[in-house]
């Protein structure tokens, strides 16, 4: 019995496969939240905003953050949300961190409550005083007590400063820096922050195009 002739696959088929592979590779490299343990470090929205540098601190960043604060804490007065958002933007610019990331930490840690207190952590960004009571006054001479730390402006500036330090120590890797900020690795923590970040970036783009 004669063997059947080999199947011939058109060259066009191979070209299409190569083209499809080329188009999909960048998408595969940008992992979805939680995939392979990656959250912010490979997130295309975060990386795009990072490329803007200090420009992301310009208007409408403060307006977007104020709106997001009130979404997550409807009891927060409008003027208070506005005041906090302006402090966030100023602190982010001062210490070179992402204002939307700082805002997300505030919502996650305290639900934007300045008097929040849990397990020795205080204020909007839940700073652990017992762990940092020696280093904080060195960087911020006017902050020498828990009462000082709980003031919104002080708390946000200290939190942004700490985040910047963690980023520097981790060579800019955001996921590892967030683990340090929280005190332990947590998939849920980073996943929630990334969800908050995406919401704020959505609001940001709407404001920019309106």
Backbone as a chain_set.jsonl record, in Angstrom:
{"seq": "XXXXXXXXXXXXXXXXXXXXXXXXXXXXXXXXXXXXXXXXXXXXXXXXXXXXXXXXXXXXXXXXXXXXXXXXXXXXXXXXXXXXXXXXXXXXXXXXXXXXXXXXXXXXXXXXXXXXXXXXXXXXXXXXXXXXXXXXXXXXXXXXXXXXXXXXXXXXXXXXXXXXXXXXXXXXXXXXXXXXXXXXXXXXXXXXXXXXXXXXXXXXXXXXXX", "coords": {"N": [[0.849, -1.201, 0.0], [0.537, 2.112, -0.879], [2.133, 4.858, 0.707], [0.485, 7.763, 2.075], [0.759, 11.038, 0.623], [2.866, 13.614, 2.052], [1.42, 16.101, 4.201], [0.886, 19.333, 3.07], [1.514, 22.47, 4.354], [0.398, 25.682, 3.95], [2.526, 28.536, 3.427], [1.46, 30.964, 4.194], [-0.067, 30.354, 6.395], [1.85, 29.885, 8.42], [2.942, 32.452, 8.552], [0.822, 33.908, 9.554], [0.562, 32.765, 12.092], [3.005, 33.538, 13.254], [2.705, 36.312, 13.211], [0.508, 36.614, 14.916], [1.631, 35.661, 17.283], [3.575, 37.612, 17.712], [1.978, 39.84, 18.196], [0.638, 39.11, 20.516], [2.561, 38.691, 22.482], [3.478, 41.088, 24.001], [1.175, 41.469, 25.543], [1.054, 39.179, 27.048], [3.287, 39.465, 28.595], [2.602, 41.54, 30.247], [1.355, 40.954, 33.083], [-1.729, 39.876, 34.494], [-3.436, 41.16, 37.445], [-2.233, 39.538, 40.305], [-1.342, 37.333, 38.933], [1.258, 35.086, 38.648], [2.306, 36.233, 40.914], [2.56, 38.945, 40.494], [1.73, 42.389, 40.612], [1.555, 45.532, 40.755], [4.05, 45.917, 39.523], [4.104, 44.964, 36.885], [1.927, 46.068, 35.775], [0.132, 47.63, 33.235], [-1.233, 50.071, 33.347], [-0.269, 51.299, 35.668], [2.457, 51.473, 34.998], [2.355, 53.169, 32.811], [1.473, 55.544, 34.01], [3.614, 55.956, 35.726], [5.597, 56.627, 33.926], [5.018, 59.25, 33.417], [6.17, 60.829, 35.309], [6.592, 63.651, 37.459], [4.439, 64.918, 36.366], [2.075, 63.567, 36.727], [1.201, 64.427, 39.136], [0.006, 66.791, 38.747], [-2.96, 68.823, 38.137], [-5.716, 66.916, 36.925], [-5.248, 65.479, 39.354], [-5.573, 65.907, 42.18], [-8.309, 66.454, 42.336], [-9.445, 64.067, 41.435], [-8.555, 62.267, 43.401], [-9.797, 63.325, 45.671], [-12.469, 62.87, 45.02], [-12.47, 60.071, 44.926], [-11.856, 59.465, 47.582], [-14.247, 60.266, 48.823], [-15.987, 58.515, 47.649], [-15.298, 56.122, 48.858], [-15.586, 56.737, 51.505], [-18.302, 57.981, 52.296], [-19.165, 59.648, 54.34], [-17.241, 61.492, 54.733], [-16.542, 64.891, 54.796], [-16.853, 67.149, 52.025], [-14.999, 69.279, 51.808], [-12.989, 68.406, 53.507], [-12.108, 66.103, 52.204], [-11.08, 67.292, 49.937], [-8.994, 68.802, 51.067], [-7.336, 66.757, 52.131], [-6.651, 65.429, 49.773], [-5.111, 67.325, 48.45], [-2.923, 67.485, 50.156], [-1.926, 64.904, 49.814], [-1.101, 64.967, 47.109], [0.879, 66.951, 47.242], [2.714, 65.766, 49.019], [3.383, 63.491, 47.571], [4.672, 64.598, 45.398], [6.8, 65.81, 46.718], [8.257, 63.613, 47.772], [8.587, 61.964, 45.639], [6.79, 59.888, 44.869], [3.947, 57.932, 43.704], [0.926, 59.655, 43.572], [-1.611, 58.484, 43.455], [-1.194, 55.932, 44.346], [-0.471, 56.417, 46.988], [-2.899, 57.514, 47.87], [-4.539, 55.272, 47.579], [-3.463, 53.601, 49.544], [-4.169, 55.024, 51.825], [-6.982, 54.782, 51.779], [-7.247, 51.993, 51.973], [-5.939, 51.453, 54.406], [-7.148, 53.061, 56.42], [-9.701, 53.836, 55.69], [-9.947, 56.494, 55.101], [-9.955, 57.882, 57.562], [-8.934, 60.057, 59.915], [-8.565, 59.693, 62.629], [-8.153, 57.037, 62.969], [-7.144, 54.008, 64.553], [-5.256, 51.166, 65.196], [-3.902, 48.341, 66.575], [-1.57, 49.632, 67.494], [-1.013, 51.26, 65.356], [-1.416, 54.345, 63.658], [-3.568, 56.988, 62.465], [-4.286, 58.327, 59.113], [-2.659, 56.873, 57.337], [-1.94, 54.771, 58.856], [0.469, 54.49, 60.554], [2.963, 52.786, 62.317], [3.809, 53.655, 65.366], [5.468, 52.722, 67.487], [7.394, 51.25, 66.155], [8.718, 53.099, 64.643], [9.358, 55.338, 66.108], [11.829, 56.417, 66.691], [13.089, 56.969, 64.267], [11.307, 58.64, 62.85], [11.191, 61.306, 64.126], [13.766, 62.133, 63.417], [13.673, 62.535, 60.678], [11.497, 64.168, 60.542], [11.444, 66.652, 62.454], [9.409, 68.016, 63.845], [7.573, 66.167, 64.578], [6.957, 64.388, 67.263], [5.45, 62.786, 68.848], [2.614, 60.556, 69.321], [0.313, 62.059, 69.073], [1.19, 64.165, 67.461], [1.771, 62.687, 65.18], [-0.724, 61.826, 64.35], [-1.931, 63.978, 63.138], [-3.358, 64.962, 60.102], [-1.769, 66.077, 57.894], [0.869, 65.605, 58.763], [0.807, 62.8, 59.043], [0.276, 61.845, 56.443], [2.513, 62.817, 55.064], [4.603, 61.472, 56.397], [3.892, 58.813, 55.798], [4.126, 58.812, 52.979], [6.827, 59.373, 52.769], [7.943, 57.09, 53.995], [7.08, 55.124, 52.192], [8.494, 55.928, 49.925], [11.102, 55.42, 50.814], [11.045, 52.629, 51.104], [10.668, 51.924, 48.437], [13.069, 52.808, 47.343], [14.905, 51.138, 48.658], [14.142, 48.724, 47.597], [14.822, 48.85, 44.955], [12.952, 50.176, 43.348], [10.882, 48.391, 43.007], [7.565, 47.923, 43.261], [5.666, 46.091, 44.325], [7.136, 44.58, 46.236], [7.806, 46.657, 47.918], [5.338, 47.466, 48.906], [4.731, 45.223, 50.407], [6.607, 45.54, 52.411], [5.669, 47.917, 53.507], [3.204, 47.133, 54.548], [4.08, 45.235, 56.309], [4.163, 42.557, 56.021], [4.053, 39.991, 53.471], [1.261, 40.123, 51.298], [-1.164, 39.022, 49.247], [-3.843, 39.749, 48.95], [-3.873, 42.361, 49.939], [-2.254, 43.825, 48.096], [-3.692, 43.3, 45.769], [-6.137, 44.559, 46.281], [-5.287, 47.233, 46.506], [-4.406, 47.642, 43.889], [-6.794, 47.451, 42.497], [-8.1, 49.713, 43.515], [-6.349, 51.597, 42.489], [-6.709, 51.355, 39.709], [-9.346, 52.24, 39.519], [-9.066, 54.961, 40.228], [-7.404, 55.837, 38.148], [-9.079, 55.501, 36.011], [-10.994, 57.471, 36.59], [-9.298, 59.637, 36.417], [-8.577, 59.738, 33.687], [-11.059, 60.283, 32.594], [-11.524, 62.832, 33.608], [-9.448, 64.197, 32.369], [-10.198, 64.127, 29.723], [-12.594, 65.395, 29.625]], "CA": [[0.0, 0.0, 0.0], [1.341, 3.327, -1.034], [1.981, 5.835, 1.811], [-0.123, 9.022, 1.618], [1.718, 12.135, 0.471], [2.931, 14.517, 3.235], [0.494, 17.238, 4.17], [1.563, 20.605, 2.799], [0.896, 23.598, 5.065], [0.737, 26.919, 3.237], [3.396, 29.492, 4.12], [0.622, 32.028, 4.765], [-0.496, 29.904, 7.718], [2.958, 30.155, 9.342], [3.071, 33.899, 8.698], [-0.251, 34.368, 10.447], [0.904, 32.322, 13.442], [4.091, 34.393, 13.727], [2.152, 37.644, 13.447], [-0.322, 36.529, 16.12], [2.556, 35.529, 18.407], [4.212, 38.918, 17.9], [0.998, 40.765, 18.767], [0.202, 38.688, 21.848], [3.669, 38.653, 23.439], [3.44, 42.183, 24.987], [0.049, 41.306, 26.457], [1.387, 38.112, 27.981], [4.306, 39.972, 29.518], [1.926, 42.384, 31.228], [0.537, 40.005, 33.808], [-2.933, 40.341, 35.164], [-3.237, 41.219, 38.881], [-2.188, 38.28, 41.014], [-0.752, 36.289, 38.102], [2.691, 34.916, 38.894], [2.709, 37.078, 42.025], [2.841, 40.31, 40.053], [0.607, 43.302, 40.688], [1.905, 46.84, 40.204], [5.305, 45.93, 38.778], [3.884, 44.693, 35.469], [0.611, 46.592, 35.383], [0.341, 48.621, 32.171], [-1.759, 51.37, 33.754], [0.682, 51.881, 36.609], [3.695, 51.788, 34.291], [2.095, 54.351, 31.984], [1.457, 56.706, 34.899], [4.986, 56.144, 36.224], [6.378, 57.286, 32.875], [4.681, 60.68, 33.385], [6.968, 61.558, 36.289], [5.856, 64.584, 38.315], [3.256, 65.416, 35.658], [0.865, 62.914, 37.236], [0.787, 65.14, 40.345], [-0.698, 68.006, 38.337], [-4.408, 68.698, 38.005], [-6.76, 66.83, 37.951], [-4.95, 64.43, 40.332], [-6.189, 66.2, 43.483], [-9.764, 66.344, 42.188], [-9.742, 62.643, 41.316], [-8.33, 61.637, 44.703], [-10.869, 63.8, 46.564], [-13.696, 62.14, 44.636], [-12.303, 58.679, 45.33], [-11.979, 59.44, 49.043], [-15.662, 60.351, 49.197], [-16.624, 57.264, 47.205], [-14.998, 55.077, 49.83], [-16.052, 57.206, 52.806], [-19.326, 58.991, 51.989], [-19.351, 60.563, 55.474], [-16.151, 62.467, 54.726], [-16.974, 66.168, 54.214], [-16.243, 67.478, 50.741], [-13.823, 70.128, 52.015], [-11.946, 67.585, 54.119], [-11.578, 65.265, 51.125], [-10.27, 68.175, 49.093], [-7.782, 69.136, 51.822], [-6.49, 65.566, 52.176], [-6.146, 65.136, 48.426], [-4.047, 68.293, 48.159], [-1.753, 67.061, 50.936], [-1.41, 63.708, 49.152], [-0.39, 65.375, 45.892], [2.093, 67.673, 47.642], [3.647, 64.794, 49.603], [3.833, 62.625, 46.482], [5.647, 65.38, 44.621], [7.969, 66.031, 47.578], [9.049, 62.401, 47.985], [8.746, 61.235, 44.384], [5.971, 58.678, 44.788], [2.705, 58.072, 42.936], [-0.14, 60.146, 44.464], [-2.747, 57.563, 43.458], [-0.802, 54.818, 45.203], [-0.597, 56.928, 48.363], [-4.339, 57.627, 48.15], [-5.053, 53.918, 47.749], [-3.025, 53.118, 50.853], [-5.004, 55.721, 52.816], [-8.307, 54.155, 51.788], [-7.122, 50.619, 52.468], [-5.479, 51.404, 55.796], [-7.971, 53.765, 57.413], [-10.954, 54.309, 55.087], [-9.83, 57.967, 55.147], [-10.328, 58.364, 58.902], [-7.721, 60.603, 60.534], [-8.441, 59.216, 64.015], [-8.083, 55.567, 62.962], [-6.106, 53.435, 65.408], [-5.367, 49.709, 65.228], [-2.694, 47.604, 66.915], [-0.421, 50.527, 67.601], [-0.863, 52.036, 64.121], [-2.218, 55.554, 63.827], [-3.818, 57.971, 61.418], [-4.761, 58.013, 57.767], [-1.82, 55.869, 56.689], [-1.686, 53.718, 59.845], [1.893, 54.405, 60.855], [3.234, 52.119, 63.596], [4.669, 54.568, 66.109], [6.475, 52.013, 68.286], [8.456, 50.759, 65.268], [9.394, 54.202, 63.942], [9.394, 56.533, 66.947], [13.178, 56.992, 66.68], [13.452, 57.457, 62.925], [10.401, 59.699, 62.381], [11.644, 62.647, 64.536], [14.995, 62.507, 62.703], [13.272, 63.033, 59.356], [10.475, 65.197, 60.749], [11.683, 67.118, 63.826], [8.205, 68.524, 64.508], [6.718, 65.028, 64.951], [7.624, 63.755, 68.397], [4.499, 62.023, 69.651], [1.477, 59.987, 68.594], [-0.589, 63.17, 68.778], [1.751, 64.842, 66.282], [1.684, 61.77, 64.048], [-2.11, 61.675, 63.908], [-2.364, 65.125, 62.339], [-3.422, 64.497, 58.71], [-0.637, 66.46, 57.053], [2.046, 64.869, 59.24], [0.636, 61.377, 58.783], [0.414, 61.592, 55.009], [3.913, 63.061, 54.68], [5.408, 60.365, 56.92], [3.567, 57.626, 55.011], [4.732, 58.96, 51.646], [8.269, 59.282, 52.99], [8.254, 55.682, 54.242], [6.894, 54.41, 50.931], [9.632, 56.289, 49.071], [12.273, 54.703, 51.328], [10.895, 51.215, 50.75], [10.893, 51.818, 46.993], [14.5, 52.959, 47.101], [15.585, 49.933, 49.132], [13.753, 47.596, 46.748], [15.158, 49.188, 43.565], [11.767, 50.613, 42.616], [9.86, 47.336, 42.889], [6.419, 48.395, 44.047], [5.039, 45.0, 45.073], [7.969, 44.296, 47.409], [7.74, 47.834, 48.792], [4.042, 47.414, 49.583], [4.851, 44.188, 51.436], [7.337, 46.155, 53.519], [4.8, 48.908, 54.142], [2.201, 46.415, 55.34], [4.75, 44.491, 57.363], [4.214, 41.149, 55.625], [3.512, 39.803, 52.117], [-0.178, 39.891, 51.263], [-1.753, 39.099, 47.912], [-5.102, 40.483, 49.045], [-3.558, 43.783, 50.142], [-1.793, 44.4, 46.821], [-4.791, 43.191, 44.81], [-7.098, 45.625, 46.602], [-4.679, 48.513, 46.141], [-4.384, 47.757, 42.432], [-8.178, 47.729, 42.106], [-8.309, 51.124, 43.823], [-5.536, 52.377, 41.55], [-7.39, 51.339, 38.412], [-10.524, 53.103, 39.62], [-8.632, 56.355, 40.185], [-6.875, 56.141, 36.822], [-10.263, 55.645, 35.162], [-11.518, 58.811, 36.869], [-8.285, 60.583, 35.932], [-8.697, 59.87, 32.224], [-12.341, 60.94, 32.323], [-11.325, 64.254, 33.885], [-8.535, 64.747, 31.361], [-10.849, 64.223, 28.406], [-13.873, 66.127, 29.722]], "C": [[0.88, 1.245, 0.0], [1.062, 4.315, 0.108], [1.37, 7.13, 1.272], [0.917, 10.125, 1.542], [1.726, 13.031, 1.709], [1.996, 15.704, 3.064], [1.286, 18.528, 3.993], [0.82, 21.745, 3.486], [1.343, 24.886, 4.395], [1.612, 27.844, 4.083], [2.588, 30.593, 4.799], [0.167, 31.672, 6.172], [0.58, 30.216, 8.757], [3.116, 31.654, 9.591], [2.029, 34.445, 9.662], [0.036, 33.988, 11.899], [1.988, 33.207, 14.045], [3.596, 35.789, 14.059], [1.327, 37.661, 14.724], [0.545, 36.446, 17.368], [3.198, 36.863, 18.742], [3.261, 39.896, 18.588], [0.634, 40.407, 20.199], [1.307, 38.745, 22.898], [3.651, 39.804, 24.433], [2.32, 42.029, 25.993], [0.335, 40.228, 27.487], [2.413, 38.553, 29.011], [3.704, 40.851, 30.584], [0.932, 41.519, 31.979], [-0.701, 40.659, 34.373], [-2.666, 40.349, 36.657], [-3.256, 39.824, 39.503], [-1.528, 37.164, 40.225], [0.754, 36.27, 38.32], [3.197, 35.869, 39.979], [2.966, 38.516, 41.664], [1.578, 41.162, 40.092], [0.975, 44.619, 40.01], [3.101, 46.774, 39.251], [5.144, 45.676, 37.286], [2.527, 45.211, 34.977], [0.768, 47.741, 34.39], [-0.167, 50.002, 32.556], [-0.788, 52.068, 34.706], [1.959, 52.306, 35.896], [3.541, 53.01, 33.396], [2.114, 55.609, 32.84], [2.854, 56.99, 35.445], [5.824, 56.906, 35.204], [6.111, 58.786, 32.797], [5.517, 61.496, 34.36], [6.101, 62.455, 37.155], [4.57, 65.1, 37.664], [1.974, 64.782, 36.184], [0.359, 63.573, 38.523], [0.011, 66.421, 40.016], [-2.199, 67.753, 38.285], [-4.73, 67.817, 36.801], [-6.508, 65.78, 39.029], [-5.659, 64.678, 41.662], [-7.71, 66.042, 43.436], [-10.2, 64.882, 42.148], [-9.622, 61.958, 42.676], [-9.414, 62.051, 45.696], [-12.172, 63.049, 46.274], [-13.627, 60.695, 45.1], [-12.426, 58.531, 46.848], [-13.444, 59.432, 49.471], [-16.461, 59.151, 48.709], [-16.477, 56.195, 48.282], [-15.407, 55.448, 51.253], [-17.051, 58.335, 52.581], [-19.557, 60.005, 53.114], [-18.275, 61.649, 55.524], [-16.631, 63.768, 54.087], [-16.193, 66.502, 52.952], [-14.962, 68.294, 50.913], [-12.657, 69.355, 52.639], [-11.296, 66.694, 53.073], [-10.665, 66.076, 50.219], [-8.935, 68.503, 49.767], [-6.815, 67.952, 51.846], [-5.865, 65.284, 50.811], [-5.008, 66.078, 48.043], [-2.766, 67.945, 48.915], [-1.104, 65.84, 50.284], [-0.567, 64.084, 47.937], [0.922, 66.087, 46.237], [3.15, 66.718, 48.197], [4.221, 63.872, 48.525], [4.894, 63.323, 45.642], [6.94, 65.552, 45.423], [8.868, 64.798, 47.662], [9.154, 61.509, 46.741], [7.99, 59.919, 44.299], [4.676, 58.981, 44.035], [1.573, 58.524, 43.861], [-1.331, 59.203, 44.549], [-2.444, 56.326, 44.294], [-0.911, 55.218, 46.673], [-2.07, 57.004, 48.76], [-4.955, 56.251, 48.371], [-4.687, 53.338, 49.098], [-3.874, 53.751, 51.957], [-6.378, 55.071, 52.925], [-8.241, 52.756, 52.384], [-6.818, 50.574, 53.955], [-6.487, 51.988, 56.79], [-9.365, 54.149, 56.937], [-11.061, 55.83, 55.22], [-10.354, 58.523, 56.471], [-9.052, 58.784, 59.639], [-7.491, 60.071, 61.939], [-8.356, 57.69, 64.093], [-6.907, 55.085, 63.807], [-6.309, 51.933, 65.473], [-4.002, 49.087, 65.489], [-1.436, 48.477, 66.905], [-0.118, 51.32, 66.348], [-1.852, 53.191, 64.149], [-2.397, 56.344, 62.528], [-4.235, 57.424, 60.072], [-3.971, 56.888, 57.108], [-1.351, 54.788, 57.649], [-0.186, 53.466, 60.06], [2.092, 53.769, 62.233], [4.271, 52.93, 64.372], [5.778, 53.836, 66.846], [7.65, 51.537, 67.429], [9.291, 51.886, 64.66], [9.573, 55.457, 64.797], [10.773, 57.17, 67.044], [13.517, 57.621, 65.335], [12.572, 58.621, 62.455], [10.863, 61.09, 62.829], [12.934, 63.096, 63.857], [14.674, 63.102, 61.344], [12.291, 64.186, 59.46], [10.575, 65.697, 62.193], [10.437, 67.588, 64.568], [7.268, 67.394, 64.956], [7.42, 64.233, 66.042], [6.683, 62.936, 69.273], [3.404, 61.448, 68.759], [0.509, 61.087, 68.187], [-0.116, 63.94, 67.541], [1.545, 63.991, 65.03], [0.273, 61.676, 63.488], [-2.631, 62.873, 63.107], [-2.287, 64.737, 60.862], [-2.214, 64.841, 57.85], [0.62, 65.698, 57.451], [1.964, 63.395, 58.84], [0.84, 61.033, 57.314], [1.867, 61.775, 54.558], [4.82, 61.93, 55.168], [5.155, 59.098, 56.105], [4.189, 57.656, 53.626], [6.248, 58.821, 51.722], [8.698, 57.827, 53.19], [8.13, 54.863, 52.96], [8.061, 54.676, 49.986], [10.893, 55.549, 49.506], [12.221, 53.221, 50.964], [11.145, 51.0, 49.257], [12.378, 51.919, 46.66], [15.258, 51.691, 47.507], [15.292, 48.715, 48.259], [13.943, 47.893, 45.261], [13.916, 49.508, 42.722], [10.68, 49.571, 42.464], [8.712, 47.647, 43.85], [5.823, 47.281, 44.897], [5.82, 44.678, 46.35], [7.899, 45.439, 48.417], [6.42, 47.873, 49.555], [4.03, 46.331, 50.662], [5.577, 44.74, 52.658], [6.456, 47.155, 54.257], [3.789, 48.207, 55.048], [2.828, 45.662, 56.498], [4.842, 43.011, 57.08], [3.633, 41.015, 54.224], [2.018, 39.492, 52.167], [-0.709, 40.096, 49.856], [-3.021, 39.954, 47.934], [-4.867, 41.984, 49.157], [-3.179, 44.438, 48.817], [-2.901, 44.366, 45.766], [-5.825, 44.295, 45.021], [-6.556, 46.992, 46.204], [-4.658, 48.706, 44.622], [-5.778, 48.04, 41.893], [-8.507, 49.199, 42.36], [-7.579, 52.007, 42.811], [-6.223, 52.468, 40.193], [-8.626, 52.237, 38.417], [-10.121, 54.573, 39.521], [-8.097, 56.744, 38.808], [-8.025, 56.287, 35.823], [-10.88, 57.031, 35.342], [-10.585, 59.884, 36.305], [-8.431, 60.816, 34.424], [-10.006, 60.54, 31.825], [-12.224, 62.447, 32.534], [-10.463, 64.916, 32.817], [-9.213, 64.966, 30.016], [-12.163, 64.991, 28.448], [-13.692, 67.61, 29.455]], "O": [[1.824, 1.38, 0.779], [-0.094, 4.58, 0.438], [1.685, 7.554, 0.16], [1.863, 10.137, 2.329], [0.689, 13.191, 2.353], [1.806, 16.233, 1.969], [2.258, 18.767, 4.711], [-0.365, 21.961, 3.232], [2.541, 25.149, 4.288], [1.455, 27.921, 5.302], [2.98, 31.098, 5.851], [0.029, 32.54, 7.034], [0.285, 30.74, 9.831], [3.392, 32.073, 10.715], [2.312, 35.324, 10.476], [-0.209, 34.769, 12.818], [1.904, 33.586, 15.214], [4.006, 36.383, 15.056], [1.422, 38.593, 15.522], [0.247, 37.072, 18.385], [3.35, 37.21, 19.913], [3.671, 40.677, 19.446], [0.352, 41.29, 21.01], [1.014, 38.839, 24.091], [3.796, 39.55, 25.629], [2.469, 42.402, 27.157], [-0.076, 40.331, 28.643], [2.413, 38.083, 30.149], [4.216, 40.916, 31.701], [-0.212, 41.37, 31.551], [-0.709, 41.849, 34.689], [-1.776, 39.638, 37.122], [-4.169, 39.035, 39.262], [-1.184, 36.134, 40.804], [1.433, 37.289, 38.194], [4.362, 36.267, 39.972], [3.544, 39.25, 42.465], [0.505, 40.732, 39.67], [0.729, 44.793, 38.817], [3.144, 47.515, 38.269], [5.971, 46.13, 36.496], [2.054, 44.836, 33.905], [1.462, 48.717, 34.674], [0.407, 51.007, 32.136], [-0.518, 53.262, 34.575], [2.486, 53.386, 36.162], [4.476, 53.795, 33.238], [2.697, 56.621, 32.452], [3.231, 58.15, 35.606], [6.66, 57.732, 35.571], [6.885, 59.521, 32.182], [5.571, 62.722, 34.255], [4.999, 62.069, 37.543], [3.71, 65.657, 38.346], [0.904, 65.385, 36.101], [-0.766, 63.318, 38.954], [-0.565, 67.053, 40.902], [-2.651, 66.612, 38.376], [-4.09, 67.95, 35.758], [-7.467, 65.234, 39.576], [-6.278, 63.768, 42.214], [-8.318, 65.552, 44.388], [-11.204, 64.508, 42.754], [-10.483, 61.164, 43.056], [-9.895, 61.225, 46.473], [-12.883, 62.646, 47.195], [-14.609, 60.153, 45.608], [-13.034, 57.578, 47.335], [-13.833, 58.685, 50.369], [-17.492, 58.81, 49.288], [-17.418, 55.458, 48.575], [-15.556, 54.575, 52.107], [-16.693, 59.51, 52.665], [-20.083, 61.092, 52.874], [-18.398, 62.613, 56.279], [-17.084, 63.752, 52.942], [-15.013, 66.172, 52.833], [-13.96, 68.033, 50.246], [-11.492, 69.617, 52.339], [-10.074, 66.544, 53.053], [-9.612, 65.603, 49.791], [-7.883, 68.484, 49.127], [-5.618, 68.119, 51.609], [-4.686, 64.941, 50.717], [-4.052, 65.668, 47.385], [-1.663, 68.09, 48.387], [0.121, 65.749, 50.21], [0.543, 63.581, 47.76], [1.948, 65.852, 45.599], [4.334, 66.843, 47.886], [5.399, 63.518, 48.563], [5.882, 62.715, 45.231], [8.037, 65.451, 44.874], [10.092, 64.915, 47.627], [9.743, 60.43, 46.793], [8.486, 58.948, 43.727], [4.356, 60.139, 43.765], [1.285, 57.842, 44.845], [-1.99, 59.123, 45.586], [-3.351, 55.74, 44.886], [-1.39, 54.442, 47.499], [-2.441, 56.602, 49.863], [-5.799, 56.082, 49.25], [-5.498, 52.661, 49.73], [-4.251, 53.077, 52.916], [-6.878, 54.837, 54.026], [-9.079, 52.381, 53.204], [-7.375, 49.752, 54.682], [-6.653, 51.454, 57.886], [-10.137, 54.73, 57.7], [-12.147, 56.37, 55.427], [-11.097, 59.503, 56.497], [-8.199, 57.95, 59.944], [-6.35, 60.003, 62.397], [-8.475, 57.119, 65.178], [-5.823, 55.669, 63.784], [-7.409, 51.468, 65.77], [-3.062, 49.283, 64.719], [-0.392, 48.095, 66.375], [0.915, 51.984, 66.27], [-2.985, 53.039, 64.605], [-1.537, 56.369, 61.648], [-4.5, 56.233, 59.911], [-4.538, 56.05, 56.407], [-0.48, 53.986, 57.316], [0.334, 52.385, 59.785], [1.453, 54.177, 63.204], [5.463, 52.889, 64.065], [6.923, 54.288, 66.832], [8.774, 51.432, 67.92], [10.419, 51.668, 64.218], [9.902, 56.521, 64.273], [10.891, 58.332, 67.433], [14.153, 58.674, 65.272], [13.049, 59.498, 61.735], [10.928, 61.991, 61.994], [13.182, 64.295, 63.729], [15.319, 64.055, 60.906], [12.246, 65.064, 58.598], [9.857, 65.206, 63.064], [10.409, 67.563, 65.799], [6.277, 67.648, 65.641], [8.366, 63.493, 65.772], [7.086, 62.447, 70.328], [3.286, 61.811, 67.589], [-0.051, 61.056, 67.092], [-0.918, 64.317, 66.687], [1.194, 64.5, 63.966], [0.091, 61.471, 62.288], [-3.676, 62.774, 62.464], [-1.257, 64.233, 60.414], [-1.69, 63.976, 57.148], [1.351, 65.204, 56.593], [2.939, 62.819, 58.357], [1.497, 60.046, 56.984], [2.384, 60.984, 53.769], [5.703, 61.481, 54.437], [6.098, 58.386, 55.759], [4.716, 56.65, 53.152], [6.872, 58.225, 50.844], [9.697, 57.385, 52.622], [8.973, 54.011, 52.676], [8.556, 53.763, 49.326], [11.669, 55.098, 48.663], [13.226, 52.633, 50.565], [11.762, 50.011, 48.863], [12.879, 51.2, 45.795], [16.143, 51.231, 46.786], [16.097, 47.786, 48.19], [13.308, 47.269, 44.41], [13.841, 49.157, 41.544], [9.65, 49.843, 41.848], [8.871, 47.634, 45.071], [5.506, 47.5, 46.066], [5.23, 44.521, 47.419], [7.93, 45.211, 49.627], [6.387, 48.268, 50.72], [3.397, 46.495, 51.704], [5.21, 44.446, 53.796], [6.489, 47.233, 55.485], [3.552, 48.638, 56.176], [2.2, 45.468, 57.539], [5.516, 42.279, 57.805], [2.808, 41.834, 53.82], [1.572, 38.69, 52.987], [-0.704, 41.212, 49.337], [-3.241, 40.777, 47.046], [-5.578, 42.779, 48.544], [-3.721, 45.484, 48.46], [-3.03, 45.293, 44.965], [-6.322, 44.889, 44.064], [-7.276, 47.811, 45.634], [-4.871, 49.816, 44.134], [-5.927, 48.793, 40.931], [-9.121, 49.855, 41.518], [-8.106, 53.016, 42.341], [-6.305, 53.545, 39.604], [-8.912, 52.912, 37.429], [-10.763, 55.345, 38.809], [-8.317, 57.867, 38.355], [-7.953, 57.098, 34.9], [-11.245, 57.686, 34.366], [-11.034, 60.905, 35.784], [-8.409, 61.954, 33.956], [-10.059, 61.275, 30.84], [-12.749, 63.239, 31.751], [-10.717, 66.051, 32.413], [-8.852, 65.872, 29.265], [-12.78, 65.214, 27.406], [-14.661, 68.368, 29.497]]}, "num_chains": 1, "name": "protein.A"}
